Amino acid sequence: MLMSVSIDTNKLAPTEANQVKSMVEEAGFFELPEAIATSAQPDRFQYHLTVADPKRKHTVTVSESSMPGNLKPLVDWLMDAARHPR
């Protein structure tokens, strides 16, 4: 099953937008490698995340089993947003 969500922080409530920006910063998202253990595994999720701001754009592919702890809050928030559109 493929889930997809696109979030524009300009369209979120200010507190929620700040929360998302904070999670991106805390994850060190723009410093993460493009691929983090991307080999497919049965019954495991694989995430393709792209974050863009006015100055840069970065995409990271990460497997569920190799997800860094600092990235997990952002992925969890995005999964919730995909399940419950804002």
Contacts in CASP RR format, 6 or more apart in sequence:
PFRMAT RR
TARGET T0000
AUTHOR 0000-0000-0000
METHOD contacts of the structure
MODEL  1
MLMSVSIDTNKLAPTEANQVKSMVEEAGFFELPEAIATSAQPDRFQYHLT
VADPKRKHTVTVSESSMPGNLKPLVDWLMDAARHPR
3 79 0 8 1.000
3 82 0 8 1.000
3 83 0 8 1.000
4 82 0 8 1.000
5 78 0 8 1.000
5 81 0 8 1.000
5 82 0 8 1.000
5 85 0 8 1.000
7 20 0 8 1.000
7 78 0 8 1.000
7 81 0 8 1.000
7 86 0 8 1.000
9 17 0 8 1.000
9 20 0 8 1.000
9 21 0 8 1.000
10 17 0 8 1.000
12 20 0 8 1.000
12 86 0 8 1.000
16 86 0 8 1.000
19 77 0 8 1.000
20 74 0 8 1.000
20 77 0 8 1.000
23 73 0 8 1.000
23 74 0 8 1.000
23 77 0 8 1.000
24 30 0 8 1.000
24 51 0 8 1.000
24 74 0 8 1.000
26 70 0 8 1.000
26 73 0 8 1.000
27 68 0 8 1.000
27 70 0 8 1.000
27 71 0 8 1.000
27 73 0 8 1.000
27 74 0 8 1.000
28 70 0 8 1.000
29 49 0 8 1.000
29 51 0 8 1.000
29 58 0 8 1.000
29 60 0 8 1.000
29 71 0 8 1.000
29 74 0 8 1.000
30 51 0 8 1.000
30 56 0 8 1.000
30 58 0 8 1.000
32 58 0 8 1.000
32 60 0 8 1.000
32 68 0 8 1.000
32 71 0 8 1.000
33 60 0 8 1.000
34 58 0 8 1.000
34 59 0 8 1.000
34 60 0 8 1.000
34 61 0 8 1.000
35 60 0 8 1.000
35 61 0 8 1.000
35 62 0 8 1.000
36 60 0 8 1.000
36 61 0 8 1.000
36 62 0 8 1.000
36 63 0 8 1.000
36 66 0 8 1.000
36 67 0 8 1.000
36 68 0 8 1.000
37 62 0 8 1.000
37 63 0 8 1.000
37 65 0 8 1.000
37 66 0 8 1.000
38 46 0 8 1.000
38 61 0 8 1.000
38 62 0 8 1.000
38 63 0 8 1.000
39 63 0 8 1.000
40 46 0 8 1.000
40 63 0 8 1.000
41 63 0 8 1.000
41 64 0 8 1.000
41 65 0 8 1.000
44 63 0 8 1.000
44 64 0 8 1.000
44 65 0 8 1.000
45 63 0 8 1.000
45 64 0 8 1.000
46 61 0 8 1.000
46 62 0 8 1.000
46 63 0 8 1.000
46 64 0 8 1.000
47 60 0 8 1.000
47 61 0 8 1.000
47 62 0 8 1.000
47 63 0 8 1.000
47 64 0 8 1.000
47 67 0 8 1.000
47 75 0 8 1.000
48 59 0 8 1.000
48 60 0 8 1.000
48 61 0 8 1.000
49 59 0 8 1.000
49 60 0 8 1.000
49 61 0 8 1.000
49 62 0 8 1.000
49 74 0 8 1.000
49 75 0 8 1.000
49 78 0 8 1.000
50 57 0 8 1.000
50 58 0 8 1.000
50 59 0 8 1.000
50 60 0 8 1.000
51 57 0 8 1.000
51 58 0 8 1.000
52 58 0 8 1.000
60 71 0 8 1.000
62 68 0 8 1.000
62 71 0 8 1.000
62 75 0 8 1.000
67 75 0 8 1.000
END
